[in-house]
Amino acid sequence: MREIIIAGNWKLNGTIPETESLLKGLLDGNSQNDKVTVLVCPPYTSLHYAHKLLEGSHIKLGAQDMSAHEKGAYTGEISADMLLTVGARYVILGHSERRQYHAETDELVNAKAKLALAKGLRPIICVGELLEQRERNQTEEVVGTQVAGTLSGFTAEMVQQSVIAYEPVWAIGTGKTATPEMAQEVHKFIRERVAAVDSNAAQTLPILYGGSVKPGNAAGLLEQPDIDGALVGGASLKAADFIGIINAV
Ligand code: PGA
């Protein structure tokens, strides 16, 4: 049995008052379930406050990105050590919105992931194809390149401490979800690719699906053999919806 993870990616949402009301809703409505690791990723400015609210609860904390640098003259950047001191234990890396709007490359994501692991943060490494790439039948080529590039130089132990999220870009925030079968096909392909690094680590690696996951479609996705959880955007901003997805496990 692989670990199942349901992670909420709040993106550019979550002032302090919004963080307070959303987390209180989650804490009131969701009791611990040993079958699932639950995680929220608020914006940087709410992490410390979220950590205080979540202390002693089963809900874990992650950030949405981090710098590839440890410290120094990098205005506007947030370091791994800074994230650790505010209670984050996970970090989303290489989200398609970072790739699209901030020109992040596999090489940069790889550098960030290595630094995160060295510091004791668990990276959630995102991969996924664009609509035109899927239409041109390039999904495996694109995702395979992203997996190889972002995991370049990883040891088996580094894979064991990581999480991968497959998020087809055309399904993010669009209401279009990959069918469970479409998603399963790519998840299986990713696991085979990771097996090239280490076959045992590939078997235990959680591979999450992301892209318009909702309470109504979560169960169908989660019952696929290679889908080990979800990275949830829009539906993680409503406590009832996020709890509905957790309960689908
Ligand atoms: P969505 O976002 O659930 O709103 O489609 C998912 C993500 O970008 O992680």
Residues whose N, C-alpha, C, O or C-beta is under 5 A from the ligand:
A	BS01	PGA	N9 A171 I172 G173 T174 G210 G211 S212 V213 L231 V232 G233 G234 A235
